[in-house]
Amino acid sequence: MGEIRLMKGNEVLGEAAIRCGCDGYFGYPITPQSEVMETLMQRAPWNETGMVVLQAESEVASINMVYGAAGTGKKAMTSSSSPGISLMAEGISYIAGAELPCLIINVQRGGPGLGTIQPSQADYFQAVKGGGHGDYKLIVLAPASVQEMNDFVDLAFNLAFKYRNPAMILTDGALGQMMEKVELADQKPRWTDEEIKKISGDWATTGKPTSRKKNVITSLEMDSNVMEAKNRRFQEKYKLIEKQETRYELIQCDDAEYILVAFGTSARVCQKSVEIARAKGLKVGLLRPITLFPFPNAVIKELAHKAKGFLSVEMSAGQMIEDIKLAVYEAGSNARVNYFGRMGGIIPTPGEVVDALENKFYGS
Amino acid sequence: MELKDLIKPENLVYGKSRLLEEEIMHYCPGCSHGVVHKILAELIEEMGLQEKTIGIAPVGCAVFAYNYIDIDWQEAAHGRAPAVATGISRLMPDKFVFSYQGDGDLASIGTAEIMHACNRGENILVIFINNGIYGMTGGQMAPTTLEGMVTATTPTGRDVARNGYPLKITNLIAQLPGTSYVTRQAVHTAASARKCKRSIKKAIQNVLDKKGTSFVEVVSTCSSGWKMTPVASNKWMEENMIAYYPLGDLKDSVKGENVLEN
């Protein structure tokens, strides 16, 4: 059993980074995630594990420092909140195009624009559909507890290196700011040069010995045929990720007539909504996507043949609902798909969700 | 005597660095990039640094620098080379990391990254090619374009009332305490190229000695962008570019601060 503490989600992200053997964090302050870098600076991991922590001049610089650092085959990461992630979009596209493993954390706040510093899930599209230019995908993990904030840092790095693809933890200001009990992982050592050589020696830029060809990290290709082939290979990789890495949680879906679909903070709210609905005698379940890309299409298709309808509960104007509709359509099901959500930094209450469920599906 | 009889090791008076790849460079005739690449390849070889070196190629004409020198490279987004170099250098502090940028890349879109990398004293070498124009995109105005200079986006010449003044960014860089050696060189004659090589060698040594950022501006030609022959470009550069961007060391922290007030 690991060390148990009461910690803020943001603090845990920093702590988990150190403990999983991360080599470098580069970031820029932005509310509501500044505690990530503050925690790291207070912990001063450079004295303990040798991890580098650097406050960059901007999010643009942060993500490009991550690009450089990730290119060395080491574990590099950044964290930010919505407007900062927008600034990183170019760099994220380059990282995806150069197939560099790294971790990007988005502790979302409400937008658009400067928006609000309160929690939101309105960066769903940005996270799962691209965000930057070109056809690429991030591996997107959506924690719903401080414990998962902890666990997903290591998981995200593992997936990023397994597929040579940037991974994102998509969370929000509520999970970042709230304190919960968390069981921390034991300290893992950072990879040695020998381990890096074994894991990423065929692409990492560590200085060219005479024994191998030079390693060049670039996303540029002037020959369109080669570029198309590269894109096709990327799409194959994303399909493989969909096949192998889809994660979700089902709560009381076995006999459910109607299914709430929600991730992160919304899913926490919906757990309570299911309890309230069940107490009223309504057969309601919850599907919680844990990976947003890959999205749990298959399970929705399966449920679409059993359930009468889905309610997508989001802290956005209704973004994930498009993916649910697509899965239901592909299933050839007549299940109804509805949306309920709040925006601008407001978290829906469990009661509001049940009201929406009754209004939309039970006609009361 | 035939040519093949002459090609013998004992007759060798000049050889290409073995780190220069057997690639045909895409640079235009008269362009300075090739000479600077040659100098870098020679120095990395002579100083025994191939295994220690990671180069950062920019967006711009030198984006394909990674095709020409046999070392590990990362290609950066436009303007971001100093941030990329920071990430690499911080995680591998014993390596020799250099970035290579043009004037649009370094002095326009990447101004924040270069100023802050230099201000943090990142232990890297920065090569800054200043030819006063955007070469790759077809000859538009650069931040360093001289007053009155005709480009694709200043067809009647750079008007400072409209476009602001040519930016002497190297002078700003020299003011930053994080930089240890800041110099402005050229490679348009054999003598200037030799001098430039000495400067870059010194800059590399500073990085190896962990003295902070070393910054070498190379005032360069762009015959295609300037729409001149290579010979005319060299002459025009001497009379106009070097008049505004005078050559010499701007800062040498070993000798003392700001040796030249250029």
Interface residues (C-beta under 8 A of the other chain):
Chain A: D23 G24 F26 V52 L54 A56 E57 S58 V60 A61 S62 N64 M65 V66 Y67 G68 A69 A70 G71 T72 K74 A76 E90 G91 Y94 A98 T205 T206 G207 K208 P209 T210 K214 N215 V216 I217 T218 S219 L220
Chain B: Q50 E51 K52 T53 I54 I56 A57 V63 Y66 D70 I71 D72 W73 Q74 E75 A76 A77 R80 A83 V84 A85 T86 G87 I88 R90 L91 M92 K95 A112 E113 H116
